[in-house]
Structures are given as structure tokens and as C-alpha cells.
Amino acid sequence: MKPLYTARDLDRQIVLQRREVVRTAGGRETVTWPERCTVRAARRDVSGREQAQAGQVVPEAITRWVVRFREDIVVADRVLYRGQQHDVKHIAELGRREWLQLTTHLVTGP
């Protein structure tokens, strides 16, 4: 049986980040996105468009990434690729603990 993906298909390098809330000495909360790990991935753009929002044109893009299976990726994580941040919205297991498909939305605001 032909494998779903091979190492050759993982032609992108992405960084996985996890949201962390840090409390400053003054008691204020600050959100940071520290890097957790760097992995190889396959990329497929699902859709992209621009829409008007508050008088500005805002790009919207949905991308699917396939990475080797790992148990430590959650929907609250973020993918960083070439300086662009993509919020993970859905995770699907492909094969039996072989691959994960991460469906992400491009982050366009703060």
C-alpha cells in the first residue's frame, strides 16, 4: 500500500508556538507566543480572499499543513511560517498515528 505522505513531501519548515499568559511585576497580563518546536511540513492552501472590515481590506487565508504525528499539538497552538502567523483551528489524524493535518487561518491582526 502506498503511504499517504513521504519525507520528500515535507518541503516546508514551520515553527509551532503555544500561547502563554505572563503576569508582569505590576500585575498586568501579557500574551506571548514562545516557540515550542520546529518541524517539517507539507503545505496546501485551501482558500484565500480579501474582505472589507472597518474600512480596511483584510486578507483571509485557510491553509492545511501535514506534519508527522505528535501528541503535543493542540488547537490553541499557532504555526509560524515565513514570518506569518497561522492559528490552528482543527487537527485531524491521518493514518494510524502517522500524520496530523493542521487546518489554520492566517492571523492578520494583533
C-alpha positions in Angstrom: 0.0 0.0 0.0 1.3 3.5 -0.9 2.0 5.8 2.0 -0.1 8.9 2.4 3.0 11.1 2.6 6.7 10.6 2.4 9.6 12.6 3.9 10.1 14.2 0.4 6.6 15.8 0.7 7.5 17.7 3.8 9.2 20.5 2.0 8.5 23.4 4.4 9.9 24.2 7.8 7.4 25.6 10.3 7.6 26.6 13.9 4.9 25.6 16.4 4.1 28.1 19.1 1.8 28.0 22.2 0.0 30.9 23.7 1.3 31.8 27.1 0.0 34.5 29.5 2.7 36.1 31.6 2.0 38.3 34.6 4.3 41.3 35.0 5.6 42.6 38.3 2.9 45.3 38.1 0.2 42.6 37.9 -0.6 43.2 34.2 -1.1 40.2 31.9 0.8 39.9 28.7 0.2 37.4 26.0 3.3 35.8 24.4 3.8 33.1 21.8 7.0 31.2 22.6 8.4 28.7 20.1 7.9 25.1 21.1 9.5 23.2 18.2 10.5 23.4 14.6 9.1 20.6 12.3 9.0 19.7 8.6 5.6 20.0 6.9 3.7 19.8 3.6 1.6 22.9 2.8 -1.7 23.2 0.8 -3.6 26.5 0.5 -7.3 25.8 0.8 -8.7 29.2 0.2 -7.8 32.9 0.2 -9.8 36.1 -0.2 -9.8 39.7 0.9 -12.7 41.3 2.7 -13.6 44.8 3.9 -13.5 45.2 7.6 -13.8 48.5 9.4 -12.9 50.3 6.2 -9.8 48.3 5.6 -9.1 45.3 3.2 -8.2 42.3 5.4 -6.7 39.1 3.8 -8.2 35.8 4.9 -6.5 32.6 4.1 -7.0 28.9 5.1 -4.0 26.6 4.9 -3.6 22.9 5.7 -0.3 21.6 7.0 0.7 18.0 7.3 3.3 17.0 9.9 4.5 13.8 11.3 2.2 12.6 14.1 2.9 14.0 17.6 0.7 14.1 20.7 1.7 17.6 21.9 -0.1 19.7 19.3 -3.4 21.3 20.3 -6.0 23.6 18.7 -4.7 26.6 20.8 -1.3 26.4 19.0 -0.1 28.6 16.2 2.1 27.9 13.1 4.7 30.4 12.2 5.9 30.2 8.6 8.0 32.9 6.8 7.0 35.5 9.4 3.3 34.9 9.0 1.2 33.5 11.9 -1.5 30.9 11.4 -3.9 30.0 14.2 -4.6 26.2 14.4 -8.4 25.7 14.0 -8.6 22.0 13.5 -6.4 18.9 13.9 -7.1 15.6 12.0 -5.2 12.4 12.4 -4.2 10.8 9.0 -3.4 7.2 9.1 -2.9 5.4 12.3 -0.7 7.8 14.3 1.4 8.6 11.2 0.4 12.1 10.3 -1.5 15.2 11.5 -3.3 17.6 9.3 -3.5 21.1 10.8 -6.1 23.4 9.4 -5.1 27.0 10.1 -6.3 30.6 9.5 -3.9 33.4 8.7 -3.6 35.9 11.6 -4.0 39.4 10.3 -4.4 41.5 13.4 -2.7 41.9 16.8 
